[in-house]
Amino acid sequence: SGYAVVGPVCDTQFLEQRPPVPAAMMLGVPTPNPAAYQNAAEPTTVQFDVDSSVTVTIDVFDAQGNRVQTLVNEVKLPGYYTVPIGTDKLPSGLYFLRMTAGTYQRVRNLVIQK
C-alpha cells in the first residue's frame, strides 16, 4: 500500500511501488479489451507476473479451442512482464489466453472487433 511521489512534491501523480519479486503468479487482463485491431499507438498487450524461475507458456485459443498463437514459451525469471498480442493476424471473435507456469494455470478472455 506504499506510494512514492513522482516529480515535485506538489505534483499529484503517484506511482505504485511493487516488490522486486511478485508475491504470486498472475495473468492480467488483455488491454485494450475489446481490441479493435493492432494499433502501433495502442497495441493490445497482456501483463503477467512470475514469482519463481519457471517455464511459462501463454497461448491464444479461438472459441473452438484451436491454438492460434503462442505468445510465450520459455523459462522466465521472477519478475513483471508485458507481451504484445498480434491481433492484426486474427479475425473478429472471442479468444482465450491461457497461461501455464508450473502448477499455475489461468485463462482470460479477449474480444477482437474489426
C-alpha positions as CSV (number, residue, x, y, z in Angstrom):
1,S,0.0,0.0,0.0
2,G,3.1,2.3,-0.2
3,Y,3.3,5.0,-2.8
4,A,6.1,7.1,-4.0
5,V,5.8,10.7,-5.2
6,V,6.8,11.2,-8.8
7,G,8.1,14.7,-9.7
8,P,7.8,17.7,-7.5
9,V,6.2,17.3,-4.1
10,C,3.2,19.4,-5.2
11,D,2.6,17.0,-8.2
12,T,-0.5,14.8,-7.8
13,Q,0.8,12.0,-9.9
14,F,1.7,8.9,-8.0
15,L,3.5,5.6,-8.9
16,E,2.5,2.5,-7.0
17,Q,5.5,0.7,-5.6
18,R,5.9,-3.0,-6.4
19,P,8.1,-5.5,-4.6
20,P,11.1,-6.6,-6.7
21,V,9.7,-10.1,-7.0
22,P,6.0,-10.7,-7.4
23,A,4.3,-12.5,-4.5
24,A,2.4,-14.8,-6.8
25,M,1.9,-15.9,-10.4
26,M,-0.6,-13.7,-12.3
27,L,-2.1,-13.3,-15.8
28,G,-3.6,-9.9,-16.2
29,V,-6.5,-8.8,-18.4
30,P,-5.6,-8.1,-22.0
31,T,-5.6,-4.3,-22.7
32,P,-7.5,-2.8,-24.5
33,N,-10.3,-5.3,-24.5
34,P,-12.2,-5.4,-26.8
35,A,-9.3,-4.9,-29.2
36,A,-10.2,-3.1,-32.4
37,Y,-7.1,-4.0,-34.4
38,Q,-3.3,-4.0,-33.9
39,N,-2.6,-0.3,-33.4
40,A,1.0,0.9,-33.1
41,A,-0.1,3.7,-30.8
42,E,-2.1,1.4,-28.5
43,P,-1.1,-2.3,-29.2
44,T,-3.1,-5.0,-27.4
45,T,-0.9,-6.4,-24.6
46,V,-1.2,-8.6,-21.5
47,Q,0.8,-8.4,-18.3
48,F,2.0,-11.4,-16.4
49,D,3.9,-11.9,-13.2
50,V,6.3,-14.7,-12.4
51,D,7.2,-15.4,-8.7
52,S,9.9,-18.1,-9.4
53,S,12.1,-19.3,-12.2
54,V,9.8,-21.5,-14.3
55,T,8.8,-22.3,-17.9
56,V,5.9,-20.0,-18.8
57,T,3.6,-20.7,-21.7
58,I,0.9,-18.2,-22.8
59,D,-1.2,-19.5,-25.7
60,V,-4.2,-17.8,-27.5
61,F,-7.1,-20.1,-28.4
62,D,-10.1,-19.4,-30.6
63,A,-13.7,-20.1,-29.5
64,Q,-13.5,-23.6,-30.9
65,G,-10.5,-24.4,-28.8
66,N,-7.8,-24.2,-31.5
67,R,-4.5,-22.7,-30.6
68,V,-3.9,-19.8,-32.9
69,Q,-0.9,-18.1,-31.3
70,T,1.8,-18.8,-28.8
71,L,2.9,-15.6,-27.1
72,V,5.4,-17.0,-24.6
73,N,7.1,-20.4,-24.3
74,E,10.3,-20.1,-22.3
75,V,11.8,-20.1,-18.9
76,K,11.2,-16.8,-17.2
77,L,13.0,-15.4,-14.1
78,P,10.9,-13.9,-11.3
79,G,9.6,-10.5,-12.4
80,Y,6.9,-8.5,-14.2
81,Y,6.4,-8.9,-17.9
82,T,4.2,-7.5,-20.7
83,V,3.8,-9.2,-24.1
84,P,2.1,-7.9,-27.2
85,I,-0.8,-9.9,-28.7
86,G,-0.8,-10.0,-32.6
87,T,-4.5,-9.1,-33.0
88,D,-3.8,-8.0,-36.6
89,K,-3.4,-11.7,-37.5
90,L,-6.7,-12.8,-36.0
91,P,-10.3,-12.3,-37.3
92,S,-13.0,-10.7,-35.2
93,G,-14.3,-13.0,-32.4
94,L,-13.8,-14.3,-28.9
95,Y,-10.4,-15.7,-27.9
96,F,-8.9,-17.2,-24.7
97,L,-5.4,-16.6,-23.4
98,R,-4.1,-19.4,-21.2
99,M,-1.0,-19.1,-19.0
100,T,0.6,-22.1,-17.6
101,A,3.6,-21.9,-15.3
102,G,4.4,-24.9,-13.1
103,T,1.2,-25.7,-11.3
104,Y,-0.3,-22.3,-12.1
105,Q,-2.9,-22.0,-14.8
106,R,-5.2,-19.1,-15.6
107,V,-7.4,-18.2,-18.6
108,R,-8.5,-14.7,-19.7
109,N,-11.0,-13.7,-22.4
110,L,-10.1,-11.4,-25.3
111,V,-12.6,-10.0,-27.8
112,I,-11.4,-8.7,-31.2
113,Q,-13.6,-6.4,-33.2
114,K,-12.5,-5.2,-36.6
